[in-house]
Amino acid sequence: MDPALRRCLTAPPQAMSIVDVAGWWSQVWLSVDSPGASPAALAVASGFAADRVGWAFAGGYQAALRALLPDLPHDVLVALCVTEADGNRPRDIRTTIAPQPDGTLRIDGAKRWTTLGPNSTLLLVVGTLPALVDATRPQLRVARVPAATPGVALQPMPPTRFVPEVPHAQVMLHDVCVGADALLPHDGYDACVKPFRTIEDVHVTLAVLAYLLREGRARHWPAAFDERVVAAIALLMHLATEDPRAAPTHIALAGALRIAHRLYADAYPLWDGAGDDPAAQRWRRDMPLLEVASVAREQRAARAWERLPTPVR
């Protein structure tokens, strides 16, 4: 068993009350780092240390980014900047990453709903290289942009109805200049944006389930419930090692997410026993987060089934 999951079963199940991102970053995320820990283990550890779904989500999100880009430092708060005014599909992206005569890159554009954006220190900006634009699908690339770079402005967006503790930002980029080495290799959509959706689902779910396991242990919920949560975490930790682009991974993840959502539903009557406990109130408030993009996940699973080879009879 992974040490992070074993710790969820043996460590004291109390968590510190954290009220803002700065507290979560210093007291939760930075405290869960350990040499050689996988991103999945970081998601589990940060979820277990969280006192609410919002901080579990934040930990899962940071772990997912490190699964996508393993060389990201642990002590840098990273934000992936994809969504714009028209959406997050390749044809919606208007941000440009333009090579300059001196070998640098100029970035111009605007992003919305960048998770943890107001507090981030490194932005992964998705944009179009003008020379690679075609009529069918713009060719996207991703550039690493320190948030303190001149020309970058981070404007907080209104809190969401659920997990309002986790902030989002509108990111304005005007004549932002970075070195050519800031550009990540490969196609930004196929190598970054598209697989991240799968990677994020795995790691955020791991973190939320670890949070739920800690709450279950702290509140003496039935052992049978905790056992199911542990089994779901173990399954997702295995899926975290699989190719996020492969059809079998998407099919297995669809099943794992159904198991997780069944656990979320089964937790409701257990939370009801907590009455007006703030943690129970937050759980009910934050559950819509876990339904975001549910239609897209169903479509992803359906496409995965279609991609499987037809057996020869």
Secondary structure, DSSP 4 states (H G I P E B T S, - for coil): --HHHHHHHHS--------SHHHHHHHTGGGS--TT--HHHHHHHHHHH-SSHHHHHHHHHHHHHHHHSTTS-TTS-EEEE--BTTBSSGGG---EEEE-TTS-EEEEEEEEEEETGGG-SEEEEEEE-GGG--SS---EEEEEEETTSTTEEEEEPPPPSSSTTS-EEEEEEEEEEE-GGGBPSS-HIIIIIHHHHHHHHHHHHHHHHHHHHHHHHHTT--HHHHHHHHHHHHHHHHHTTS-TTSHHHHHHHHHHHHHHHHHHHHHHHHHHTTTT-HHHHHHHHHGGGGGTTHHHHHHHHHHHHHHSPPPP-
